[in-house]
Amino acid sequence: MSRRVQQPVTVEMRDDGTPHAFTWRGVRHPVRVIGCWKLATRWWDAGREVERTYYRVETADHQLFELYYDVAQGSGWVLDVIQD
């Protein structure tokens, strides 16, 4: 089961540009990336354009999270989904 969170997080990056850790609700979570994909929609509507890079990450205690950064909006990192 998964649940949508859609909350801003702070992400620490590796030299290769992938997430190394993120901080949510004051807790730092070191992670390893287990998946990556891109999503681009609404290219025809400049006010609502989306160009996101998603990362599925896993913590040492096997929690799964999905993070994204929206390039088009420049709004920073978001914790999108927690996989239970």
C-alpha positions as YAML, in Angstrom:
chain: A
units: angstrom
residues:
- id: 1
  name: MET
  ca: [0.00, 0.00, 0.00]
- id: 2
  name: SER
  ca: [1.15, 3.55, -0.56]
- id: 3
  name: ARG
  ca: [0.08, 6.98, 0.55]
- id: 4
  name: ARG
  ca: [0.59, 10.38, -1.02]
- id: 5
  name: VAL
  ca: [2.37, 12.93, 1.11]
- id: 6
  name: GLN
  ca: [3.23, 15.81, -1.26]
- id: 7
  name: GLN
  ca: [5.40, 17.68, 1.26]
- id: 8
  name: PRO
  ca: [8.60, 19.64, 0.65]
- id: 9
  name: VAL
  ca: [11.85, 18.01, 1.77]
- id: 10
  name: THR
  ca: [15.53, 18.89, 1.78]
- id: 11
  name: VAL
  ca: [17.62, 16.53, -0.35]
- id: 12
  name: GLU
  ca: [21.39, 15.95, -0.17]
- id: 13
  name: MET
  ca: [22.89, 14.91, -3.50]
- id: 14
  name: ARG
  ca: [25.76, 12.61, -4.49]
- id: 15
  name: ASP
  ca: [28.41, 13.78, -6.94]
- id: 16
  name: ASP
  ca: [26.50, 12.02, -9.75]
- id: 17
  name: GLY
  ca: [23.37, 14.12, -9.06]
- id: 18
  name: THR
  ca: [21.28, 11.43, -7.37]
- id: 19
  name: PRO
  ca: [19.80, 11.70, -3.87]
- id: 20
  name: HIS
  ca: [22.01, 10.57, -0.99]
- id: 21
  name: ALA
  ca: [19.69, 11.54, 1.89]
- id: 22
  name: PHE
  ca: [16.59, 13.61, 2.57]
- id: 23
  name: THR
  ca: [15.23, 15.37, 5.63]
- id: 24
  name: TRP
  ca: [11.52, 15.22, 6.41]
- id: 25
  name: ARG
  ca: [9.86, 16.41, 9.60]
- id: 26
  name: GLY
  ca: [13.28, 17.04, 11.13]
- id: 27
  name: VAL
  ca: [14.54, 13.49, 10.55]
- id: 28
  name: ARG
  ca: [17.41, 12.77, 8.15]
- id: 29
  name: HIS
  ca: [17.00, 9.63, 6.03]
- id: 30
  name: PRO
  ca: [20.11, 8.30, 4.22]
- id: 31
  name: VAL
  ca: [18.94, 6.44, 1.10]
- id: 32
  name: ARG
  ca: [19.96, 4.40, -1.89]
- id: 33
  name: VAL
  ca: [18.26, 4.97, -5.24]
- id: 34
  name: ILE
  ca: [16.39, 1.92, -6.56]
- id: 35
  name: GLY
  ca: [14.62, 3.59, -9.48]
- id: 36
  name: CYS
  ca: [14.47, 6.79, -11.52]
- id: 37
  name: TRP
  ca: [12.07, 8.10, -14.18]
- id: 38
  name: LYS
  ca: [10.98, 11.37, -15.77]
- id: 39
  name: LEU
  ca: [7.48, 12.76, -16.21]
- id: 40
  name: ALA
  ca: [6.64, 15.62, -18.57]
- id: 41
  name: THR
  ca: [3.05, 16.77, -19.06]
- id: 42
  name: ARG
  ca: [1.03, 19.81, -20.05]
- id: 43
  name: TRP
  ca: [3.71, 21.09, -22.45]
- id: 44
  name: TRP
  ca: [0.88, 22.91, -24.23]
- id: 45
  name: ASP
  ca: [-0.06, 24.90, -21.11]
- id: 46
  name: ALA
  ca: [2.98, 26.92, -19.96]
- id: 47
  name: GLY
  ca: [1.28, 27.88, -16.69]
- id: 48
  name: ARG
  ca: [0.76, 24.24, -15.69]
- id: 49
  name: GLU
  ca: [3.74, 22.55, -17.32]
- id: 50
  name: VAL
  ca: [5.35, 19.70, -15.38]
- id: 51
  name: GLU
  ca: [8.84, 18.33, -15.93]
- id: 52
  name: ARG
  ca: [9.67, 16.12, -12.98]
- id: 53
  name: THR
  ca: [12.47, 13.70, -12.22]
- id: 54
  name: TYR
  ca: [11.29, 11.02, -9.79]
- id: 55
  name: TYR
  ca: [13.45, 8.81, -7.59]
- id: 56
  name: ARG
  ca: [12.29, 5.74, -5.70]
- id: 57
  name: VAL
  ca: [14.61, 5.40, -2.72]
- id: 58
  name: GLU
  ca: [15.11, 2.94, 0.11]
- id: 59
  name: THR
  ca: [16.36, 3.55, 3.64]
- id: 60
  name: ALA
  ca: [18.58, 1.18, 5.63]
- id: 61
  name: ASP
  ca: [15.49, -0.14, 7.45]
- id: 62
  name: HIS
  ca: [13.80, -0.89, 4.07]
- id: 63
  name: GLN
  ca: [11.31, 1.97, 3.98]
- id: 64
  name: LEU
  ca: [10.43, 3.05, 0.41]
- id: 65
  name: PHE
  ca: [9.83, 6.64, -0.62]
- id: 66
  name: GLU
  ca: [9.29, 8.48, -3.90]
- id: 67
  name: LEU
  ca: [10.84, 11.91, -4.25]
- id: 68
  name: TYR
  ca: [10.71, 14.30, -7.18]
- id: 69
  name: TYR
  ca: [12.16, 17.57, -8.35]
- id: 70
  name: ASP
  ca: [10.06, 19.64, -10.76]
- id: 71
  name: VAL
  ca: [12.39, 21.39, -13.20]
- id: 72
  name: ALA
  ca: [9.59, 23.35, -14.91]
- id: 73
  name: GLN
  ca: [8.21, 24.78, -11.67]
- id: 74
  name: GLY
  ca: [11.57, 25.14, -9.88]
- id: 75
  name: SER
  ca: [9.73, 24.47, -6.65]
- id: 76
  name: GLY
  ca: [12.34, 22.27, -5.00]
- id: 77
  name: TRP
  ca: [12.17, 18.68, -3.81]
- id: 78
  name: VAL
  ca: [8.92, 17.00, -2.80]
- id: 79
  name: LEU
  ca: [8.27, 13.78, -0.91]
- id: 80
  name: ASP
  ca: [5.47, 12.44, -3.07]
- id: 81
  name: VAL
  ca: [4.74, 8.87, -1.89]
- id: 82
  name: ILE
  ca: [5.51, 6.61, 1.06]
- id: 83
  name: GLN
  ca: [5.28, 2.91, 0.23]
- id: 84
  name: ASP
  ca: [4.03, 0.84, 3.16]
...
